[in-house]
Amino acid sequence: MSDNYSRDPDDLYGETKVAVIEVSVRKNGSMSVIGAINDLAYALAMLDNAKDAVRRHHSRIDAGQRIITPFEDTPLNV
């Protein structure tokens, strides 16, 4: 059954990926980059945004804004 009827007409594709860049580092230190790297400006903008996202993540952790899961919500709760 298609769920097209429940989609917002202004955002039909929502979270659909439009570009991916994968950076791999190996044990010997070599690095490879694959994905949407043909448009230099677009690829560099994607990488800059990814760097900013990593910085924001770590700034929240450094500021003590860690996510604390209550004990009753953990799988160890018996």
N, C-alpha and C positions, 0 to 999 in steps of 0.2 A: 504494500500500500504506500503510495507516495505521500509525503508530508508537505508538499508544496503549498497547500492551503494554509498552513500555520506559519509560513514565513512572512517576515516583514517585507512588503513590496519595495521599500527603499534600500533593503539590505539582503538581497536574495542569496548571496553567497557567504555572508557572515564571516566565519573564521577560516575560509578556504585559503590554503597556502598559495601564494603567487610566486614566491621565490625562496630558495634555500641556499645557504652557503654552509659547507661543512669544512671545518678545519681539523686536521688530524695531526697528531704528533706521535712519533714512534719512539721506542726505547733508545734507538741510536741517535736521536735528536733531529732526524729528518722530519720535514713538515710537508703536508700536501693540502691544497685547497681545491675543492670541487664545488660545482653548483653554478649559480647565476652570477658569473664573474665576467661576462662578455662586455657589459656596459660598465666602464670603469667608475664613473661618477656614482652610479646607482649602487654598485658593489661596495665602494668605500663608504657611502652613506649608511648602508646596512651594517657594516662593521663598526662604524662610529656609534650607531644607535645601540648595537649589542654591547660595546664597551661601556656606554652610559648605563645600560641596564645592569651590568655586573657591578659597576660602581655604586649605583643606588642600592642594590641588594646588600652589598657589604657595608654601606654607610648605615643602613637600618640595623644590621647586626651589631655594628660597633656602637650604635646609640642605645643598645639594650632593648631593641624592639623585636626580640626573638618571639617566635610563635611558641607558646607553651600549651601543650596538650594536657588537659585534665586527666588524672589517673583513670577515671572511670571510662574515658574514651580510648584508652590504649588496649591493644590486644592482650596485654599481660593481666588485665583485670579478670580475676577468676571468682 
